[in-house]
Amino acid sequence: GNVAPYMRQLVAETIRAAKDQYDEAILGKPIDEYCAWIQDDKSWGGAIELAILSNYYGMEIAVVDTINAIINRFGEDQSYPHRVFLMFDGIHYDPLYMESLDGG
């Protein structure tokens, strides 16, 4: 099934629960406005959302940015057992690969 609505709700709930960590300067808009925006299926998230999802799912997220030829990593300092690679073409994120980091 489509897990996007669940993930959007998860991001909104995380931000509401940590208002001291996510303020208007970081979100680019007031918290309530941001939470409504991220739950709209026409909105596309980025670094803030990937950091929250990395923490929630307990895995490193490595984003291969094909426009700027760089890899942005989320959760790389947490010693998570898995890493998932996403490709970012400047507009969309697509899954590339998932690997185990614990030698298994």
N, C-alpha and C positions, 0 to 999 in steps of 0.2 A: 504494500500500500504506500500511499504518499505520506511521508513523515514530515514534510515541510511545515504544515500547520502546527504540528507538535513542537518542532524545533523553534519556530517563530514565537510560540507561546512561552517556551522555556527561556528564550533570550529575554523576552519582556518581563517575565517573573523574576529572573535573576537581577535585572537592572532595577526593578522596583524594590527588591529586597536589599540592594546594596547602593542606596541613593548617595551615600557618602563617597563611593568609589566612582560612580558614573554621574557626572553633573552635566549641566547644559553645555559647558565649554567642550567637554569630551564628545558628547552626543551630537552637538550641532543644533540642538533644539531642546525645548523643555521635556522632561522625562515622560509626562503623560502623552505628549504629542509624538515623541519618539516611539513609545510602546504601541500606540495606535498605528504608526507608520510601519514598523517592522512586522506587525501582524497582517498587513495588507499583502496579498499574494503578488501584487505588482511591484513591490519594493524589493530591492536587492541589497543584502548586507555586505559586510567587508571585514576588516580587521577586528573590530569590537566583537562582532558576532562569532568569528572564528576562535577568538581567545576564550569566549564563554563556552563554546561547544567543545573545545579541546579540554577544558577543565571538567566539564560535565561528563564527557565520555571517557575521560582518563586516557587520552591518547594524543601524541604529538600530531599536529597538522602542518605539513610542509606544502606551501603553495608555490608552484613553479610558474612564475610570471613570464609569459612568452613575449610580452611587449618589451619589458625592460631587462630581460635576461638575468633575473635574480630569483632567489628562493627565499620567501618569507616564512619563518618558522614560528609556530605557536605552541607553547608548552614544552619547548626543547630543554628547559632547565628543570623539569619535573620528574625525570627518570621514568616516564611512562613505558609500559611494555610493548606498545605498538605505535607505529607511525603510519599515517595515511598521507598519500600524495595527491594533491589537487592541481589541475592546470587552470590558470587564469589567463584569458586572452584579452583582458582589458574590459570585458563586459560580463562574461559568464565564468563560473567555476565548474569544472568537470572532474570526476574522479579519474585518477590514473592508476594507483597501485597502493596496496597496503602491505606492510611488512612487520614481522615480529622483531623486537629489539632485544629480547632476552636470550637470544641464541637458540631459541626453539623453533 
